[in-house]
Amino acid sequence: MASTDSVPLAAPAKENVVNPIPPLALALLSICLLVWVISLFLPAATTMTWNGEQSSKGSDLAIASAIFFWVPVFGWASLANVFMLISPFEIKRVRRGKGRVFACLFLLFAVIPMAIAFPVRGMLNPGEVRTLETGFYVWQASLLGAANWFLWAVWRKSYVWLAGALLLGLLTYAPTYQNRIRFREIVEKTRGVIDTIGVSRKNAPIGDLNMAQYRDLWRLRNDPARAELVVAVDYTQNAVACWDRERISDLNIAQMYPGLHLQPPDPSHTPQPPPSGRNAMGCLEDKSATAPWYSGVEMRQEALRRATLHLANAEVEIGLESGSVQEPFPLSPHESFFLNRAKH
């Protein structure tokens, strides 16, 4: 019988590497992870709090999202962070040709936060988010990049990158879409105030028509629409602020209404005191005994007419309504300044 001493021992079994990942691809995933970490320290959104609006960092929103994980969209977005944390440990499974379920679920939860940037009209603002900032878009881009990386690593299909590029392209449009929503909100609030104070002897608070409410409209990249809306809000603010004044003596206000008849000074007139609880400034101060003046009633009617006209123009310019832009006559210096600058 032959000796078995010379029979070589079987070589140890090696791990079966099905899908080796190129170093450049691993570097791409590392970049996505690094960008994701950075995004947590950037301002991500302006949110409503007990103290009003305030800017919140990505880490603050991530913690709040995890706490309120059951809240639609805002809470569900926390699962995307969970998958991002797990992703480095899934690379070994991907090398073995596994991880398809993980890749699909990762993409699903990475896409869910897009509903914050593209909310359905009439849907409650998720998480009381008012304005999205840089941190959100950086965070969302890192999630989409990492999720698409895993899809490619599992299936190795080139069209996966095309799908990722389309999603990232949609994300770049999100700021414009957000401002279109804000634009529509301001148009509706302005029209509501106009309709209310248009009723005889009925006033309305200026409320949300503060100019700071749409400070981010520059992202809309539609200067004519923005200019028309600014002028419409200006005229609406004047109609509200001057509601209690019988006579308007402020010459700065007077320049906005070239079509109205300017009355000469009336030395026999006793100046009207300012309304209770308001400071005597601008059209809230009656100086008609020593200065030219407008009738408060006529001024309000003209202010509402011009506000309505410019509001309709804003909707046409932005594409919310069809029709043509109407120019008020006579055009005031105030209107010329804003509208001509927007055209050039």
Secondary structure, 3 states (H helix, E strand, C coil): CCCCCCCCCCCCCCCCCCCCCCHHHHHHHHHHHHHHHHHCCCEEEEEEECCEEEEEEHHHHHHHHHHCCCCCCCCCCHHHHHHHHHHHHHHHHHHCCCCHHHHHHHHHHHHCCHHHHCCCCCCCCHHHEEEECHHHHHHHHHHHHHHHHHHHHHHCCCHHHHHHHHHHHHHHHHHHHHHHHHHHHHHHHHHHHHHHHCCCCCCCCCHHHCHHHHCCHHHHCCHHHHHHHHHHHHHHHHHHHCCCCCEECCHHHHCCCCCCCCECCCCCCCCCCCCCCCCCCHHHCCCCCCCCEEEHHHHHHHHHHHHHHHHHHHHHHHCCCCCCCCCCCCCCHHHHHHHHHHHC
